[in-house]
Amino acid sequence: MATDIVLLDVRKISTFADYFVLCTAESTRQINAIAEEIEHLLKQEGERPVHREGTANSGWVLLDYGDVVIHTFAPEERKFYNLEEFWSAASTVVRIQ
């Protein structure tokens, strides 16, 4: 299960995406499961990622759907990359902890 889910509106500060979804998973197995389930559900809606980057073993998987980029992190990598701070000019649409 994903935790600390954040949806950032980056439309005013990014030219390559409209929204970022950030979430944390507690294990490599969870990182894989989350990414695979997102891909599965969106594929059923006719959406396929433009790009996939990272691996569960690296502690980070990115799914790029063009307007929406989804980042699934292990806790240490989320803290290290600190995208909420890096993109602090973005508006937080929703946060689910």
C-alpha positions in Angstrom: 0.0 0.0 0.0 1.2 3.5 -0.9 1.5 6.0 1.9 2.1 9.8 2.1 0.5 10.3 -1.3 0.8 13.9 -2.7 -0.6 15.3 -5.8 1.3 18.4 -7.0 0.0 20.8 -9.6 3.1 21.8 -11.6 1.4 23.5 -14.6 2.7 27.0 -13.7 6.3 25.9 -13.3 6.8 23.0 -15.6 6.7 22.6 -19.4 6.8 18.8 -19.4 4.0 17.8 -17.0 0.9 19.1 -15.4 0.8 17.0 -12.3 3.2 14.9 -10.1 2.0 12.1 -7.9 4.5 11.2 -5.1 4.0 8.2 -2.9 6.0 6.1 -0.6 6.2 2.3 -0.3 7.9 0.4 2.5 9.5 -2.4 0.5 10.8 -3.2 -3.0 7.9 -5.7 -3.3 5.4 -2.8 -2.5 7.1 -0.5 -5.0 6.7 -3.1 -7.7 3.1 -3.8 -6.8 2.1 -0.2 -6.8 3.8 0.5 -10.1 2.3 -2.6 -11.7 -1.2 -1.9 -10.4 -1.1 1.7 -11.7 0.0 0.5 -15.1 -2.7 -2.3 -15.1 -5.5 0.1 -14.1 -4.5 2.8 -16.5 -4.0 0.3 -19.3 -7.6 -0.8 -18.8 -8.5 2.9 -19.5 -6.5 2.9 -22.7 -3.5 4.8 -21.1 0.0 3.5 -21.4 3.1 5.2 -19.9 5.2 7.2 -22.3 8.3 6.2 -20.2 9.1 4.1 -17.2 12.3 4.7 -15.3 14.0 3.2 -12.2 13.5 -0.1 -10.5 12.2 -1.2 -7.1 15.7 -2.3 -6.2 16.9 1.3 -6.7 14.1 2.6 -4.4 12.3 4.6 -7.0 10.1 3.9 -10.0 8.8 6.7 -12.3 5.8 6.3 -14.5 5.5 9.1 -17.1 2.0 9.4 -18.6 2.8 12.7 -20.3 0.7 15.2 -18.3 1.0 13.1 -15.1 4.2 11.8 -13.7 4.0 9.3 -10.9 6.9 8.7 -8.5 6.9 5.7 -6.2 9.8 5.9 -3.6 11.2 3.9 -0.8 11.3 6.1 2.3 15.1 6.8 2.1 14.9 7.8 -1.5 11.9 10.0 -1.0 13.7 11.9 1.7 16.9 12.1 -0.4 15.3 13.4 -3.6 12.9 15.6 -1.6 10.8 16.5 -4.6 8.3 18.4 -2.5 11.0 20.9 -1.6 12.5 20.9 -5.1 9.1 21.7 -6.6 8.0 23.9 -3.6 6.5 26.4 -6.0 3.9 23.8 -7.1 0.5 23.8 -5.5 -0.4 20.8 -3.4 -3.8 19.6 -4.7 -4.2 16.7 -2.2 -2.1 14.9 0.5 -3.2 11.6 1.8 -1.2 10.2 4.8 
